[in-house]
């Protein structure tokens, strides 16, 4: 059973897609070095993107208040509006989501995209009962600049989560009591990593959950995400 069901209410409904691993800025690092960072590449793929089928352009005059006149929609008026005020743009996504009662949908900025013109408004929707169009909005960051979101460009990421698992959780902070050989092992690990890095190579120890001698130190919950969108619409 899917964790989330999405229903398109019209032919112009926003598209959903698994988050891709690639990022333009990571492509530009020497030898695409950034992709060797396992925590970053895994984070790149957590969730699904939401994107429009047509270009959306707007400009903000820099004034923040409750009126809708300070952001002017230049293109995409049928799917973008400014009714929330506060220097924001909202979207008619044409999507309705449904989930089990212990699953909610969190909206977040795209991981490691570093968009500077706007930022998606983070929100949490109870998709077990919310019957309306999925609310999506962005906060404009650049004043007096025409900003365009091209068709197909990801605007935000959505991720199903279980709030019931979090509602009474705690983080316990205690003083660390180092094992007798902790400093020795830490130095050994650091020295070995430095020698490999000097050669322009990569250790991949964390990726493989091993120490500098190749001994297993644990295992990852998952090493790769293979999220899907199963589209059963007629077009």
C-alpha positions as CSV (number, residue, x, y, z in Angstrom):
1,X,0.0,0.0,0.0
2,X,1.4,3.5,-0.9
3,X,2.2,5.8,2.0
4,X,0.4,8.6,0.2
5,X,-2.3,8.9,-2.5
6,X,-2.4,12.0,-4.7
7,X,-5.5,13.1,-6.8
8,X,-5.3,15.6,-9.6
9,X,-8.4,17.8,-9.8
10,X,-7.6,19.3,-13.2
11,X,-5.3,18.8,-16.2
12,X,-3.1,21.6,-15.1
13,X,-2.4,20.1,-11.7
14,X,1.2,20.3,-10.4
15,X,3.5,17.4,-11.1
16,X,5.2,15.2,-8.6
17,X,8.5,13.5,-9.0
18,X,11.1,11.8,-6.8
19,X,13.9,14.1,-5.8
20,X,16.9,13.7,-8.1
21,X,20.3,13.1,-6.7
22,X,22.0,15.6,-9.0
23,X,22.6,19.3,-8.2
24,X,24.1,21.8,-10.6
25,X,26.5,23.2,-8.0
26,X,27.7,19.6,-7.2
27,X,28.3,18.9,-10.9
28,X,30.7,21.9,-10.9
29,X,32.9,20.7,-8.1
30,X,36.2,19.3,-9.2
31,X,35.7,15.7,-10.4
32,X,32.1,16.1,-9.0
33,X,33.8,15.7,-5.6
34,X,30.6,16.7,-3.7
35,X,28.8,13.5,-4.8
36,X,31.3,11.5,-2.8
37,X,29.7,12.8,0.4
38,X,27.2,10.1,1.3
39,X,25.2,12.1,3.9
40,X,24.6,14.9,1.3
41,X,23.7,12.7,-1.6
42,X,21.3,10.6,0.5
43,X,19.6,13.8,1.7
44,X,19.3,15.0,-1.9
45,X,16.8,12.2,-2.6
46,X,14.6,12.3,0.5
47,X,11.1,13.3,-0.7
48,X,9.1,14.2,-3.8
49,X,9.3,17.5,-5.8
50,X,6.3,19.6,-6.6
51,X,6.5,21.6,-9.9
52,X,4.2,23.5,-12.2
53,X,3.4,22.7,-15.8
54,X,3.9,26.3,-16.9
55,X,6.2,29.2,-16.2
56,X,5.4,31.5,-13.3
57,X,6.8,35.0,-13.1
58,X,6.4,37.7,-10.4
59,X,8.0,40.8,-8.9
60,X,7.8,42.0,-5.3
61,X,8.1,45.7,-4.3
62,X,9.7,44.9,-0.9
63,X,6.7,45.9,1.2
64,X,5.4,43.4,3.8
65,X,1.8,43.7,5.0
66,X,-1.5,41.8,4.8
67,X,-2.6,43.2,1.5
68,X,-2.1,41.4,-1.8
69,X,-0.9,44.3,-3.9
70,X,2.8,44.2,-3.3
71,X,3.6,41.1,-5.4
72,X,2.6,41.3,-9.0
73,X,2.0,38.1,-10.9
74,X,3.4,38.6,-14.5
75,X,2.9,35.1,-15.8
76,X,0.9,32.1,-14.5
77,X,-2.1,34.1,-13.1
78,X,-4.3,31.0,-13.3
79,X,-2.1,29.0,-10.9
80,X,-0.4,31.7,-8.8
81,X,-2.0,34.3,-6.5
82,X,-1.0,36.8,-3.8
83,X,-4.0,36.6,-1.4
84,X,-2.0,35.7,1.6
85,X,0.0,39.0,1.5
86,X,3.3,39.2,3.5
87,X,5.4,39.1,0.4
88,X,4.3,35.6,-0.6
89,X,3.0,33.8,-3.7
90,X,0.6,31.0,-3.3
91,X,-0.3,28.3,-5.8
92,X,-3.4,26.4,-7.0
93,X,-1.7,23.0,-7.1
94,X,-4.7,21.0,-8.3
95,X,-3.6,18.2,-5.9
96,X,-5.4,16.6,-3.1
97,X,-3.5,14.1,-0.8
98,X,-4.8,11.3,1.3
99,X,-3.0,9.1,3.8
100,X,-3.6,7.0,6.9
101,X,-4.4,8.8,10.1
102,X,-0.9,8.4,11.5
103,X,0.8,10.0,8.5
104,X,1.1,13.8,7.8
105,X,2.7,15.6,5.0
106,X,5.5,18.1,5.6
107,X,6.5,20.7,3.0
108,X,10.1,21.7,3.1
109,X,12.7,23.7,1.0
110,X,14.5,21.5,-1.5
111,X,17.6,20.0,0.1
112,X,20.9,21.3,-1.2
113,X,19.3,23.4,-4.0
114,X,20.2,26.8,-2.5
115,X,17.5,28.9,-4.2
116,X,18.2,32.5,-3.4
117,X,15.2,34.3,-5.0
118,X,12.5,32.7,-2.8
119,X,12.0,30.0,-0.2
120,X,9.1,27.6,0.2
121,X,7.0,28.1,3.3
122,X,7.3,25.0,5.5
123,X,4.1,23.5,6.7
124,X,2.5,20.3,7.9
125,X,-0.8,19.1,6.6
126,X,-3.0,16.3,8.1
127,X,-3.6,14.5,4.9
128,X,-5.8,11.8,6.6
129,X,-8.8,14.3,6.5
130,X,-7.8,17.6,4.8
131,X,-10.2,17.6,1.8
132,X,-9.0,20.7,-0.1
133,X,-6.4,21.6,-2.6
134,X,-2.9,21.1,-1.3
135,X,-1.7,24.5,0.0
136,X,1.7,25.6,-1.3
137,X,3.3,29.0,-0.9
138,X,6.7,30.7,-1.2
139,X,8.2,33.7,0.5
140,X,9.8,36.1,-2.0
141,X,13.3,37.1,-1.0
142,X,14.5,39.5,-3.8
143,X,12.9,43.0,-4.0
144,X,12.2,44.7,-7.4
145,X,13.5,41.7,-9.4
146,X,11.5,39.8,-11.9
147,X,11.6,36.2,-10.7
148,X,10.7,33.3,-13.0
149,X,10.0,29.7,-11.9
150,X,10.2,27.7,-15.1
151,X,7.8,24.9,-16.0
152,X,9.1,21.7,-14.4
153,X,11.4,23.5,-11.9
154,X,10.9,22.0,-8.5
155,X,9.4,24.5,-6.1
156,X,9.3,22.5,-2.8
157,X,9.7,19.0,-1.5
158,X,7.0,17.0,0.2
159,X,7.7,14.2,2.7
160,X,5.2,12.0,4.6
161,X,6.0,11.7,8.3
162,X,4.5,10.3,11.4
163,X,4.0,13.0,14.0
164,X,2.6,10.4,16.4
165,X,6.1,8.9,16.6
166,X,7.5,12.3,17.5
167,X,5.0,14.0,19.7
168,X,6.5,12.8,23.1
169,X,10.1,12.1,22.0
170,X,13.1,13.5,23.8
171,X,16.7,14.2,23.2
172,X,18.8,13.3,26.2
173,X,22.0,15.3,26.6
174,X,24.7,13.8,28.8
175,X,28.4,14.2,29.4
176,X,30.5,11.9,27.1
177,X,32.6,9.4,29.0
178,X,35.3,8.4,26.5
179,X,36.5,4.8,26.4
180,X,40.1,4.3,27.4
181,X,41.3,3.9,23.8
182,X,39.0,6.6,22.3
183,X,41.7,9.2,21.6
184,X,44.0,6.6,20.2
185,X,41.4,5.3,17.8
186,X,40.3,8.8,16.8
187,X,43.9,9.8,15.9
188,X,44.4,6.5,14.0
189,X,41.3,7.1,12.0
190,X,42.2,10.8,11.3
191,X,45.8,10.0,10.3
192,X,44.7,7.2,7.9
193,X,42.1,9.4,6.3
194,X,44.5,12.3,5.8
195,X,47.0,10.0,4.1
196,X,44.3,8.8,1.6
197,X,43.0,12.3,1.0
198,X,46.6,13.6,0.3
199,X,46.6,11.2,-2.7
200,X,43.4,12.7,-4.0
201,X,41.4,9.6,-3.1
202,X,38.4,8.9,-1.0
203,X,38.0,6.7,2.0
204,X,34.3,5.8,1.6
205,X,34.5,4.5,5.2
206,X,31.3,6.1,6.4
207,X,29.5,5.1,3.2
208,X,30.5,1.5,3.8
209,X,30.1,1.7,7.6
210,X,33.7,0.5,8.2
211,X,36.7,1.8,10.1
212,X,40.1,2.6,8.6
213,X,41.0,-1.1,8.7
214,X,37.9,-2.2,6.9
215,X,36.1,-3.6,10.0
216,X,32.4,-3.2,10.1
217,X,31.2,-0.6,12.7
218,X,27.5,-0.9,12.0
219,X,25.0,-0.5,9.1
220,X,23.0,2.2,7.5
221,X,19.2,2.2,7.9
222,X,19.2,2.5,4.0
223,X,21.9,3.3,1.6
224,X,19.7,4.4,-1.3
225,X,16.1,5.6,-1.7
226,X,14.1,4.5,-4.7
227,X,11.0,6.7,-4.5
228,X,8.4,6.4,-7.2
229,X,5.4,8.2,-8.7
230,X,2.8,5.8,-10.1
231,X,0.7,7.9,-12.4
232,X,-2.7,6.4,-13.1
233,X,-4.3,9.6,-14.5
234,X,-5.4,9.8,-18.1
235,X,-3.1,12.6,-19.0
